[in-house]
Amino acid sequence: MTEHSRQKFKVTRRHVIGGLASIPFAASFTPTFALADAPEINKFIYASSILCGIKLDKSFIALAHQIWGALTLGATDKEKRSWRRMINQISTLPANANSQKINKALRMAGRGAKEQARLLAKVWYTGRIKRKIGPKQSTFEVINYDDALVWLACDFTKPPVTCGGHFGYWQHPFTGKV
């Protein structure tokens, strides 16, 4: 071996801090998210945007993965194909499609597509989905409360316990001004 074939490796404080800072980021990466088919999730976001009436972009990609996973959790292959057929049909529409075009596309997507579209919009807007626990019981699974579309649609409010103004702003009566 020559003198220059090995490099000295010196661990610095910057290396350690950089490594520690990357741990939460690496832990948030799940294999299903990393291996997800990008064109499919982009199509899901676009179709969701049309069905919800709010422009959704790639900043909603993590939430889209969560919602898609919640909608298809426990679904059979046939049910997943039905979801994909509905998403594919809606994603052929222009972004400004009116309700007549949306309803026509849902009819073309097949039986149950309208109910799927309603459920999809409900989950996006509320951030939760109803799950069956027993034969007659059910409960809601919260997917993402703070990022639910209701907070975008109702721009006069925000999720409770989410800071909105300067410290102590809640002590003073509303004056109509921000």
Backbone as CSV, one residue per row, in Angstrom:
resi,resn,N_x,N_y,N_z,CA_x,CA_y,CA_z,C_x,C_y,C_z
1,MET,0.823,-1.175,0.000,0.000,0.000,0.000,0.868,1.239,0.000
2,THR,0.385,2.189,-0.713,1.133,3.442,-0.744,0.679,4.340,0.389
3,GLU,1.420,5.341,0.571,1.156,6.265,1.658,-0.183,6.986,1.486
4,HIS,-0.623,7.213,0.239,-1.838,7.978,-0.030,-3.058,7.087,-0.276
5,SER,-2.930,5.785,-0.108,-4.067,4.901,-0.383,-5.107,4.926,0.729
6,ARG,-4.756,5.387,1.875,-5.710,5.505,2.975,-5.831,6.959,3.370
7,GLN,-7.089,7.339,3.603,-7.297,8.691,4.089,-7.563,8.614,5.575
8,LYS,-7.071,9.586,6.273,-7.382,9.644,7.689,-8.828,10.092,7.825
9,PHE,-9.542,9.421,8.679,-10.926,9.787,8.921,-11.008,10.386,10.305
10,LYS,-11.389,11.616,10.337,-11.480,12.319,11.601,-12.936,12.728,11.818
11,VAL,-13.526,12.276,12.899,-14.902,12.628,13.220,-14.889,13.966,13.945
12,THR,-15.656,14.891,13.409,-15.743,16.214,14.022,-17.121,16.387,14.661
13,ARG,-17.247,17.423,15.422,-18.532,17.737,16.041,-19.587,17.972,14.954
14,ARG,-19.208,18.564,13.851,-20.136,18.827,12.741,-20.676,17.518,12.161
15,HIS,-19.821,16.481,12.040,-20.278,15.172,11.555,-21.323,14.573,12.493
16,VAL,-21.054,14.649,13.785,-21.958,14.063,14.778,-23.293,14.793,14.772
17,ILE,-23.273,16.115,14.789,-24.512,16.891,14.795,-25.293,16.657,13.500
18,GLY,-24.606,16.613,12.382,-25.271,16.324,11.105,-25.908,14.952,11.101
19,GLY,-25.233,13.980,11.673,-25.780,12.626,11.760,-27.004,12.564,12.653
20,LEU,-26.931,13.250,13.784,-28.080,13.276,14.695,-29.273,13.983,14.074
21,ALA,-29.017,15.040,13.337,-30.105,15.790,12.706,-30.814,14.958,11.646
22,SER,-30.131,14.004,11.033,-30.753,13.210,9.973,-31.583,12.046,10.503
23,ILE,-31.461,11.727,11.778,-32.193,10.570,12.330,-33.706,10.735,12.214
24,PRO,-34.311,11.859,12.642,-35.773,11.968,12.500,-36.223,11.891,11.043
25,PHE,-35.462,12.490,10.144,-35.812,12.445,8.733,-35.777,11.012,8.214
26,ALA,-34.727,10.280,8.526,-34.608,8.897,8.063,-35.686,8.020,8.685
27,ALA,-36.026,8.275,9.936,-37.055,7.472,10.606,-38.432,7.717,10.014
28,SER,-38.659,8.913,9.448,-39.971,9.209,8.878,-40.178,8.552,7.524
29,PHE,-39.130,8.047,6.931,-39.224,7.391,5.637,-39.657,5.954,5.822
30,THR,-40.793,5.602,5.269,-41.235,4.213,5.333,-41.057,3.593,3.963
31,PRO,-40.820,2.295,3.867,-40.616,1.672,2.566,-41.791,1.870,1.614
32,THR,-43.033,1.865,2.126,-44.173,2.046,1.235,-44.163,3.438,0.626
33,PHE,-43.737,4.444,1.396,-43.671,5.799,0.861,-42.538,5.912,-0.151
34,ALA,-41.389,5.351,0.164,-40.233,5.462,-0.714,-40.432,4.703,-2.014
35,LEU,-41.185,3.612,-1.976,-41.366,2.787,-3.165,-42.673,3.064,-3.889
36,ALA,-43.439,4.051,-3.441,-44.726,4.341,-4.065,-44.522,4.803,-5.498
37,ASP,-45.470,4.454,-6.338,-45.433,4.817,-7.743,-45.812,6.288,-7.893
38,ALA,-44.850,7.138,-8.228,-45.071,8.579,-8.293,-46.190,8.978,-9.259
39,PRO,-46.251,8.435,-10.480,-47.353,8.842,-11.366,-48.726,8.496,-10.785
40,GLU,-48.839,7.377,-10.094,-50.118,6.993,-9.500,-50.530,7.958,-8.396
41,ILE,-49.613,8.333,-7.526,-49.966,9.234,-6.436,-50.233,10.632,-6.983
42,ASN,-49.520,11.045,-8.034,-49.798,12.336,-8.660,-51.189,12.352,-9.278
43,LYS,-51.593,11.241,-9.876,-52.937,11.110,-10.445,-53.982,11.166,-9.329
44,PHE,-53.692,10.523,-8.203,-54.594,10.542,-7.057,-54.756,11.970,-6.525
45,ILE,-53.668,12.710,-6.436,-53.723,14.091,-5.960,-54.540,14.948,-6.927
46,TYR,-54.322,14.771,-8.229,-55.052,15.555,-9.230,-56.546,15.242,-9.170
47,ALA,-56.908,13.967,-9.118,-58.315,13.585,-9.041,-58.932,14.097,-7.745
48,SER,-58.193,14.025,-6.654,-58.676,14.547,-5.369,-58.925,16.038,-5.458
49,SER,-58.051,16.734,-6.154,-58.186,18.170,-6.340,-59.489,18.497,-7.072
50,ILE,-59.795,17.734,-8.099,-61.032,17.951,-8.858,-62.247,17.644,-7.992
51,LEU,-62.210,16.516,-7.281,-63.357,16.103,-6.471,-63.575,17.003,-5.260
52,CYS,-62.503,17.566,-4.721,-62.620,18.416,-3.532,-62.843,19.882,-3.878
53,GLY,-62.508,20.272,-5.096,-62.684,21.661,-5.497,-61.625,22.600,-4.959
54,ILE,-60.538,22.048,-4.463,-59.409,22.844,-3.966,-58.156,22.368,-4.668
55,LYS,-57.377,23.297,-5.201,-56.155,22.915,-5.906,-55.174,22.294,-4.927
56,LEU,-54.828,21.049,-5.198,-53.834,20.331,-4.401,-52.587,20.159,-5.254
57,ASP,-51.433,20.351,-4.661,-50.185,20.199,-5.401,-49.301,19.162,-4.709
58,LYS,-48.052,19.117,-5.105,-47.137,18.104,-4.558,-46.814,18.320,-3.084
59,SER,-47.167,19.471,-2.542,-46.945,19.668,-1.109,-47.883,18.786,-0.282
60,PHE,-48.899,18.215,-0.920,-49.844,17.325,-0.246,-49.481,15.852,-0.434
61,ILE,-48.294,15.560,-0.941,-47.950,14.183,-1.292,-47.943,13.242,-0.083
62,ALA,-47.414,13.670,1.043,-47.391,12.794,2.225,-48.809,12.530,2.720
63,LEU,-49.633,13.566,2.758,-51.019,13.397,3.171,-51.775,12.521,2.174
64,ALA,-51.485,12.676,0.886,-52.129,11.835,-0.143,-51.798,10.361,0.084
65,HIS,-50.562,10.066,0.426,-50.175,8.684,0.730,-50.966,8.158,1.929
66,GLN,-51.098,8.986,2.955,-51.840,8.568,4.150,-53.308,8.310,3.807
67,ILE,-53.900,9.199,3.037,-55.317,9.057,2.685,-55.531,7.866,1.781
68,TRP,-54.676,7.680,0.784,-54.794,6.525,-0.099,-54.678,5.229,0.713
69,GLY,-53.738,5.194,1.635,-53.572,4.019,2.481,-54.803,3.765,3.344
70,ALA,-55.397,4.836,3.868,-56.592,4.693,4.696,-57.790,4.235,3.869
71,LEU,-57.930,4.754,2.659,-59.057,4.376,1.803,-58.970,2.923,1.336
72,THR,-57.764,2.435,1.154,-57.592,1.085,0.610,-57.178,0.057,1.656
73,LEU,-57.127,0.461,2.930,-56.766,-0.459,4.000,-57.785,-1.600,4.070
74,GLY,-57.318,-2.801,3.935,-58.198,-3.970,4.001,-59.026,-4.190,2.747
75,ALA,-58.799,-3.404,1.704,-59.570,-3.547,0.466,-59.105,-4.773,-0.307
76,THR,-60.033,-5.408,-0.985,-59.695,-6.538,-1.845,-59.067,-5.999,-3.127
77,ASP,-58.482,-6.879,-3.917,-57.908,-6.456,-5.203,-58.980,-5.841,-6.098
78,LYS,-60.166,-6.415,-6.061,-61.281,-5.906,-6.868,-61.644,-4.478,-6.429
79,GLU,-61.686,-4.257,-5.115,-62.009,-2.921,-4.595,-60.907,-1.918,-4.943
80,LYS,-59.655,-2.346,-4.886,-58.553,-1.447,-5.266,-58.621,-1.095,-6.745
81,ARG,-58.963,-2.078,-7.585,-59.124,-1.791,-9.023,-60.253,-0.791,-9.242
82,SER,-61.313,-0.924,-8.456,-62.437,0.004,-8.550,-62.004,1.421,-8.180
83,TRP,-61.223,1.548,-7.103,-60.687,2.855,-6.718,-59.822,3.432,-7.833
84,ARG,-58.944,2.610,-8.393,-58.053,3.086,-9.462,-58.840,3.490,-10.710
85,ARG,-59.879,2.728,-11.037,-60.710,3.053,-12.198,-61.361,4.422,-11.998
86,MET,-61.878,4.675,-10.793,-62.503,5.962,-10.517,-61.474,7.097,-10.590
87,ILE,-60.302,6.884,-9.990,-59.239,7.905,-10.016,-58.806,8.172,-11.460
88,ASN,-58.603,7.110,-12.237,-58.193,7.276,-13.639,-59.235,8.046,-14.433
89,GLN,-60.504,7.750,-14.213,-61.572,8.422,-14.953,-61.635,9.906,-14.591
90,ILE,-61.552,10.215,-13.319,-61.618,11.622,-12.880,-60.381,12.385,-13.338
91,SER,-59.231,11.739,-13.342,-57.994,12.451,-13.701,-57.899,12.762,-15.191
92,THR,-58.845,12.293,-15.998,-58.867,12.677,-17.418,-59.555,14.019,-17.618
93,LEU,-60.231,14.512,-16.596,-60.967,15.773,-16.694,-60.031,16.970,-16.571
94,PRO,-60.443,18.112,-17.132,-59.653,19.328,-16.913,-59.802,19.796,-15.473
95,ALA,-58.857,20.553,-14.991,-58.845,20.993,-13.591,-60.085,21.802,-13.229
96,ASN,-60.685,22.485,-14.199,-61.850,23.324,-13.917,-63.161,22.630,-14.310
97,ALA,-63.186,21.308,-14.286,-64.381,20.554,-14.685,-65.567,20.916,-13.797
98,ASN,-66.739,21.054,-14.421,-67.941,21.372,-13.652,-68.574,20.081,-13.134
99,SER,-69.619,20.228,-12.315,-70.230,19.062,-11.682,-70.861,18.113,-12.689
100,GLN,-71.349,18.620,-13.814,-71.922,17.739,-14.839,-70.856,16.809,-15.411
101,LYS,-69.698,17.348,-15.722,-68.607,16.523,-16.262,-68.101,15.525,-15.223
102,ILE,-68.028,15.965,-13.972,-67.573,15.075,-12.898,-68.562,13.923,-12.730
103,ASN,-69.863,14.230,-12.702,-70.880,13.189,-12.557,-70.858,12.220,-13.730
104,LYS,-70.640,12.731,-14.933,-70.553,11.858,-16.111,-69.340,10.926,-15.988
105,ALA,-68.216,11.469,-15.577,-67.003,10.653,-15.402,-67.216,9.588,-14.331
106,LEU,-67.924,9.942,-13.267,-68.196,8.973,-12.203,-69.125,7.860,-12.694
107,ARG,-70.095,8.208,-13.527,-70.957,7.175,-14.112,-70.141,6.236,-14.994
108,MET,-69.203,6.811,-15.743,-68.360,6.002,-16.638,-67.394,5.123,-15.834
109,ALA,-67.058,5.546,-14.632,-66.127,4.783,-13.793,-66.775,3.517,-13.243
110,GLY,-68.101,3.466,-13.244,-68.771,2.245,-12.821,-69.524,2.380,-11.517
111,ARG,-70.128,1.268,-11.157,-70.962,1.190,-9.953,-70.143,1.507,-8.695
112,GLY,-70.706,2.344,-7.864,-70.067,2.675,-6.593,-69.053,3.808,-6.670
113,ALA,-68.786,4.318,-7.875,-67.769,5.371,-8.018,-68.192,6.660,-7.324
114,LYS,-69.478,6.979,-7.373,-69.954,8.215,-6.729,-69.768,8.130,-5.210
115,GLU,-70.039,6.962,-4.625,-69.847,6.786,-3.184,-68.361,6.867,-2.827
116,GLN,-67.528,6.308,-3.691,-66.082,6.394,-3.461,-65.630,7.850,-3.498
117,ALA,-66.134,8.605,-4.476,-65.755,10.014,-4.606,-66.187,10.806,-3.377
118,ARG,-67.382,10.519,-2.879,-67.858,11.204,-1.668,-66.981,10.867,-0.462
119,LEU,-66.640,9.587,-0.322,-65.789,9.174,0.784,-64.415,9.830,0.674
120,LEU,-63.855,9.843,-0.525,-62.547,10.459,-0.743,-62.578,11.924,-0.315
121,ALA,-63.586,12.669,-0.764,-63.684,14.089,-0.407,-63.899,14.258,1.099
122,LYS,-64.714,13.398,1.680,-64.981,13.480,3.124,-63.696,13.273,3.927
123,VAL,-62.881,12.322,3.510,-61.631,12.052,4.220,-60.657,13.218,4.067
124,TRP,-60.550,13.773,2.844,-59.673,14.929,2.635,-60.124,16.117,3.499
125,TYR,-61.442,16.368,3.542,-61.943,17.537,4.263,-61.912,17.374,5.775
126,THR,-62.207,16.191,6.268,-62.272,16.013,7.726,-60.976,15.511,8.333
127,GLY,-60.145,14.855,7.541,-58.902,14.295,8.058,-59.111,13.018,8.849
128,ARG,-60.281,12.390,8.694,-60.559,11.153,9.413,-61.405,10.217,8.552
129,ILE,-61.397,8.939,8.928,-62.170,7.932,8.212,-62.840,7.021,9.233
130,LYS,-64.028,6.594,8.925,-64.787,5.723,9.828,-64.337,4.280,9.631
131,ARG,-64.062,3.608,10.734,-63.642,2.197,10.719,-64.635,1.365,11.503
132,LYS,-64.928,0.194,11.019,-65.816,-0.716,11.735,-65.011,-1.480,12.780
133,ILE,-65.542,-1.498,13.981,-64.886,-2.209,15.080,-65.562,-3.554,15.300
134,GLY,-66.863,-3.568,15.294,-67.634,-4.788,15.507,-68.767,-4.842,14.504
135,PRO,-69.702,-5.745,14.702,-70.792,-5.874,13.741,-71.634,-4.600,13.597
136,LYS,-71.855,-3.868,14.714,-72.664,-2.644,14.636,-71.937,-1.421,15.173
137,GLN,-70.733,-1.601,15.652,-69.998,-0.487,16.230,-69.030,0.084,15.199
138,SER,-68.662,1.332,15.394,-67.647,1.936,14.537,-66.948,3.051,15.291
139,THR,-65.817,3.446,14.759,-65.051,4.534,15.339,-64.347,5.270,14.209
140,PHE,-63.808,6.430,14.516,-63.098,7.201,13.511,-61.599,7.094,13.729
141,GLU,-60.874,6.951,12.637,-59.413,6.982,12.676,-58.988,8.346,12.144
142,VAL,-58.271,9.095,12.946,-57.797,10.409,12.517,-56.550,10.205,11.666
143,ILE,-56.570,10.758,10.475,-55.439,10.640,9.566,-54.531,11.846,9.736
144,ASN,-55.100,13.039,9.610,-54.317,14.244,9.806,-55.267,15.416,10.018
145,TYR,-55.498,15.751,11.253,-56.456,16.784,11.627,-56.011,18.181,11.188
146,ASP,-54.768,18.523,11.459,-54.287,19.876,11.166,-54.238,20.193,9.676
147,ASP,-54.057,19.179,8.830,-53.962,19.415,7.391,-55.254,19.093,6.646
148,ALA,-56.346,18.867,7.362,-57.628,18.610,6.715,-58.006,19.823,5.863
149,LEU,-58.656,19.567,4.740,-58.992,20.651,3.815,-60.031,21.622,4.368
150,VAL,-60.738,21.228,5.414,-61.718,22.136,5.994,-61.056,23.440,6.426
151,TRP,-59.813,23.375,6.855,-59.129,24.578,7.320,-58.736,25.486,6.166
152,LEU,-58.592,24.933,4.969,-58.357,25.775,3.788,-59.670,26.353,3.282
153,ALA,-60.720,25.531,3.319,-62.022,25.970,2.815,-62.625,27.046,3.725
154,CYS,-62.444,26.906,5.000,-62.964,27.876,5.974,-61.819,28.758,6.421
155,ASP,-61.441,29.712,5.581,-60.251,30.510,5.855,-60.423,31.491,7.008
156,PHE,-61.622,31.558,7.578,-61.857,32.436,8.720,-61.490,31.776,10.047
157,THR,-61.064,30.517,9.988,-60.722,29.813,11.220,-59.463,28.993,11.024
158,LYS,-59.067,28.306,12.059,-57.873,27.455,12.023,-58.097,26.298,12.979
159,PRO,-57.280,25.256,12.893,-57.449,24.160,13.852,-57.259,24.664,15.277
160,PRO,-58.101,24.211,16.206,-57.905,24.621,17.598,-56.489,24.275,18.073
161,VAL,-55.997,25.049,18.980,-54.657,24.956,19.567,-53.531,25.187,18.572
162,THR,-53.860,25.755,17.431,-52.814,26.136,16.483,-52.636,27.639,16.605
163,CYS,-51.448,28.076,16.913,-51.183,29.494,17.124,-51.549,30.303,15.889
164,GLY,-52.092,31.479,16.118,-52.524,32.272,14.987,-52.066,33.704,15.010
165,GLY,-51.792,34.268,16.134,-51.396,35.669,16.202,-50.284,35.869,17.206
166,HIS,-50.086,37.121,17.562,-49.066,37.432,18.559,-49.478,36.853,19.906
167,PHE,-48.532,36.688,20.784,-48.807,36.080,22.080,-49.845,36.920,22.816
168,GLY,-50.891,36.276,23.305,-51.935,36.952,24.071,-53.051,37.539,23.236
169,TYR,-53.056,37.300,21.919,-54.069,37.905,21.053,-55.484,37.475,21.450
170,TRP,-55.634,36.324,22.068,-56.939,35.799,22.439,-57.581,36.556,23.606
171,GLN,-56.788,37.360,24.312,-57.313,38.095,25.463,-58.158,39.301,25.071
172,HIS,-57.940,39.795,23.869,-58.578,41.037,23.436,-59.804,40.747,22.559
173,PRO,-60.869,41.537,22.697,-62.056,41.324,21.866,-61.735,41.513,20.380
174,PHE,-62.455,40.779,19.558,-62.255,40.854,18.102,-62.689,42.220,17.604
175,THR,-61.847,42.866,16.814,-62.158,44.214,16.298,-62.505,44.192,14.818
176,GLY,-62.419,43.033,14.216,-62.690,42.950,12.789,-61.444,43.155,11.944
177,LYS,-60.348,43.461,12.590,-59.091,43.681,11.881,-58.093,42.597,12.281
178,VAL,-57.237,42.253,11.351,-56.215,41.249,11.636,-54.929,41.918,12.014
